[in-house]
Amino acid sequence: MATTTIPGTPASHDLSGDAKRPRSRAQRAPRTTVMAVPALLWYAVFMIGPIGAIFVISLLRWPGMLARVGFAGLDNYRAVLSDSLFWSAVHNSVVQLAVAVPVMIVGAFMLGYHISTRPRGYQVLRVIVFTPALISASAKAMIFYGLFAPRGMINHLLSGVGLDGLTHTWLADTSTAFGCIVAIDVWAGIGYTATLYAARLSAVPESVYEAAELDGAGHWRRMWGIAFPMVKDYVGVTVMLQFLWTLFTSAQNVLLLTQGGPGNASTNLSFLVYQKAFLQSDLGYSQAAGVLLFVFGLIGMLVIRRAFRQSY
Amino acid sequence: MLLLPLYYLLVSSFKTNSQIFASPLSPPTSLSFGKFASAVSDARLDLASLNSLIVTVSSLVVVLLLALPASYALARAGGRAAALIERAFSLGFLIPTFAALVPTFLLAAQLDLFHTRTFVILFLPATSLPLAVVLLTQFMRTVPQEVEEAARMDGAGSLTILVRVYLPMVVPGVATVGILSFLTYWNEYLYSLVLIGPDQAQRTIQVAVPTLRSPLETDFGILAAGTVVTLLPVYVAYAFLQRRMEGAMIGSAVKI
């Protein structure tokens, strides 16, 4: 009695089909697809449903969690698109991506290459480099909260080398708050990507570099001329990964460190979605911005995919 | 550059504010665990760790209970429906979980599970289902068909085959899914913050630690000690599973 154990199959149905089943099973693959149904349902309720709901809510007038809901049509989108706050958030997100992603990718490659050459103590280095991938957003934010504090390490180091003029209230200053967020993005993303590159480069036989050295290629040349083309297939993947992470998950850093301020200096798109929903209780606006963020992410992903197509 | 913040965190957790301000980088003068004790009692990190543990372990159980039968089914079924279901899961890689924060919050309220751990335990497994199903399906496909047929001849049912035949053969896949899910669940912050809220009896450790900041004067030593506490389980796991953990994360990145 095989089929009685399949969840979702009624027992009576099972008995009637019992006579024929064993034979057909021997000929074809067993009909086990039903076993995927619980997972599919779960996925639909908690992932697909909510994603679809974003689009619906973006069309509703919903000025607070407990307020009466009305239909707004495209009013929310009109409100979002004519809001200067939205555009400054777009500006911030674009700057964030344009700075963080390239710095991360180039830095990660150089770091990954360095690890793959197995310098002294590279085992320890590997653990350190991988750490940001292991720790949570709130832990990262708390570490940097201490670093950027008015009397924290960074200011101490600056005055230590006689650069008193450069000390700042980093997170509370309009000109530096968002820079701090971007710095954390880079710190958080560089190590993981470097590990990825290092793993790939460790497969390159030593003799390749030796041959290049004989041909007179310097260190820099070996790094970019030989090692880089080998990891090219990862570059597209990592650019896409970091693009999505930076775009979507940096709301957590903003929330934990600057709350979008001072003023709106560090409000980016993903934080705007959070802020409008949970701090200002305007669900319609929040989800309209959310849909635009989603579309932005999708377009970015397609562009990146296309740009790196030759390397796949 | 990468190391400095981590070193700073570690030494700060043994120092007082004035020591941190005066000499941030010098090693601590004494290895007293006073700051850890204060962190635990100030933010009730004992309760919070327990909550995190409950959420993490329960979610892991749920995700495996859902993903294992599903991936077995998808690996062995040849039909059109199965292909469609597999495609649906692999598209899940493209969904950034952050995007659905607000609707998920509303769903929790609808189900009357708002401000409880329970909803998070139901929700978190869904976020890692795409990876779990796609990865395990690939592992299940490597199990030879003949082994299954032999078991069926002996009268074993699908569930028996899954548990007795497939499970032992896909242990590496289960381990990979387990590691990645463990990291996601333990480190989850934003959803836990919004869905569980500030209740000390329910909140997870990631939500509890940032409350050690104070708008007037934060004790950075206590904050650092609390942060170190959140890192410990992850590092313990990493110490045991270094190779597998890196392999898992590299593999999952390339899947996207």
Chai-1 contact restraints between the chains, C-beta under 6 A:
chainA,res_idxA,chainB,res_idxB,connection_type,confidence,min_distance_angstrom,max_distance_angstrom,comment,restraint_id
A,A2,B,G157,contact,1.0,0.0,6.0,A-B,restraint_1
A,T5,B,G157,contact,1.0,0.0,6.0,A-B,restraint_2
A,T5,B,L159,contact,1.0,0.0,6.0,A-B,restraint_3
A,I6,B,S158,contact,1.0,0.0,6.0,A-B,restraint_4
A,A29,B,R76,contact,1.0,0.0,6.0,A-B,restraint_5
A,A29,B,A77,contact,1.0,0.0,6.0,A-B,restraint_6
A,A29,B,G78,contact,1.0,0.0,6.0,A-B,restraint_7
A,T32,B,A73,contact,1.0,0.0,6.0,A-B,restraint_8
A,T32,B,R76,contact,1.0,0.0,6.0,A-B,restraint_9
A,T32,B,A77,contact,1.0,0.0,6.0,A-B,restraint_10
A,T32,B,S158,contact,1.0,0.0,6.0,A-B,restraint_11
A,T33,B,A73,contact,1.0,0.0,6.0,A-B,restraint_12
A,T33,B,A77,contact,1.0,0.0,6.0,A-B,restraint_13
A,T33,B,G79,contact,1.0,0.0,6.0,A-B,restraint_14
A,T33,B,A81,contact,1.0,0.0,6.0,A-B,restraint_15
A,T33,B,A82,contact,1.0,0.0,6.0,A-B,restraint_16
A,M35,B,P69,contact,1.0,0.0,6.0,A-B,restraint_17
A,M35,B,A73,contact,1.0,0.0,6.0,A-B,restraint_18
A,A36,B,A70,contact,1.0,0.0,6.0,A-B,restraint_19
A,A36,B,A73,contact,1.0,0.0,6.0,A-B,restraint_20
A,A36,B,L74,contact,1.0,0.0,6.0,A-B,restraint_21
A,A36,B,I85,contact,1.0,0.0,6.0,A-B,restraint_22
A,P38,B,L66,contact,1.0,0.0,6.0,A-B,restraint_23
A,A39,B,L66,contact,1.0,0.0,6.0,A-B,restraint_24
A,A39,B,A67,contact,1.0,0.0,6.0,A-B,restraint_25
A,A39,B,A70,contact,1.0,0.0,6.0,A-B,restraint_26
A,A39,B,L129,contact,1.0,0.0,6.0,A-B,restraint_27
A,L40,B,I85,contact,1.0,0.0,6.0,A-B,restraint_28
A,W42,B,L66,contact,1.0,0.0,6.0,A-B,restraint_29
A,W42,B,A126,contact,1.0,0.0,6.0,A-B,restraint_30
A,Y43,B,A126,contact,1.0,0.0,6.0,A-B,restraint_31
A,Y43,B,L129,contact,1.0,0.0,6.0,A-B,restraint_32
A,F46,B,F123,contact,1.0,0.0,6.0,A-B,restraint_33
A,F46,B,A126,contact,1.0,0.0,6.0,A-B,restraint_34
A,M47,B,A126,contact,1.0,0.0,6.0,A-B,restraint_35
A,P50,B,A100,contact,1.0,0.0,6.0,A-B,restraint_36
A,P50,B,P103,contact,1.0,0.0,6.0,A-B,restraint_37
A,P50,B,T104,contact,1.0,0.0,6.0,A-B,restraint_38
A,I51,B,I95,contact,1.0,0.0,6.0,A-B,restraint_39
A,I51,B,A100,contact,1.0,0.0,6.0,A-B,restraint_40
A,A53,B,P103,contact,1.0,0.0,6.0,A-B,restraint_41
A,I54,B,P103,contact,1.0,0.0,6.0,A-B,restraint_42
A,I128,B,L2,contact,1.0,0.0,6.0,A-B,restraint_43
A,I128,B,L3,contact,1.0,0.0,6.0,A-B,restraint_44
A,L134,B,V234,contact,1.0,0.0,6.0,A-B,restraint_45
A,I135,B,L231,contact,1.0,0.0,6.0,A-B,restraint_46
A,S136,B,N187,contact,1.0,0.0,6.0,A-B,restraint_47
A,S136,B,Y189,contact,1.0,0.0,6.0,A-B,restraint_48
A,S136,B,Q206,contact,1.0,0.0,6.0,A-B,restraint_49
A,A137,B,Y189,contact,1.0,0.0,6.0,A-B,restraint_50
A,S138,B,Y189,contact,1.0,0.0,6.0,A-B,restraint_51
A,S138,B,Q206,contact,1.0,0.0,6.0,A-B,restraint_52
A,S138,B,V209,contact,1.0,0.0,6.0,A-B,restraint_53
A,S138,B,P210,contact,1.0,0.0,6.0,A-B,restraint_54
A,A139,B,T227,contact,1.0,0.0,6.0,A-B,restraint_55
A,A139,B,T230,contact,1.0,0.0,6.0,A-B,restraint_56
A,M142,B,L223,contact,1.0,0.0,6.0,A-B,restraint_57
A,M142,B,T227,contact,1.0,0.0,6.0,A-B,restraint_58
A,I143,B,P5,contact,1.0,0.0,6.0,A-B,restraint_59
A,I143,B,L9,contact,1.0,0.0,6.0,A-B,restraint_60
A,G146,B,F220,contact,1.0,0.0,6.0,A-B,restraint_61
A,L147,B,P5,contact,1.0,0.0,6.0,A-B,restraint_62
A,R151,B,F21,contact,1.0,0.0,6.0,A-B,restraint_63
A,M153,B,Y8,contact,1.0,0.0,6.0,A-B,restraint_64
A,M153,B,P24,contact,1.0,0.0,6.0,A-B,restraint_65
A,H156,B,P24,contact,1.0,0.0,6.0,A-B,restraint_66
A,L196,B,I250,contact,1.0,0.0,6.0,A-B,restraint_67
A,L196,B,A253,contact,1.0,0.0,6.0,A-B,restraint_68
A,A199,B,I250,contact,1.0,0.0,6.0,A-B,restraint_69
A,V237,B,V254,contact,1.0,0.0,6.0,A-B,restraint_70
A,L241,B,A253,contact,1.0,0.0,6.0,A-B,restraint_71
A,L241,B,I256,contact,1.0,0.0,6.0,A-B,restraint_72
A,L244,B,P96,contact,1.0,0.0,6.0,A-B,restraint_73
A,F248,B,P96,contact,1.0,0.0,6.0,A-B,restraint_74
A,F248,B,F98,contact,1.0,0.0,6.0,A-B,restraint_75
A,Q252,B,Y189,contact,1.0,0.0,6.0,A-B,restraint_76
A,Q252,B,L190,contact,1.0,0.0,6.0,A-B,restraint_77
A,L256,B,P210,contact,1.0,0.0,6.0,A-B,restraint_78
A,A277,B,V102,contact,1.0,0.0,6.0,A-B,restraint_79
A,S286,B,V102,contact,1.0,0.0,6.0,A-B,restraint_80
A,Q287,B,V102,contact,1.0,0.0,6.0,A-B,restraint_81
A,F294,B,A99,contact,1.0,0.0,6.0,A-B,restraint_82
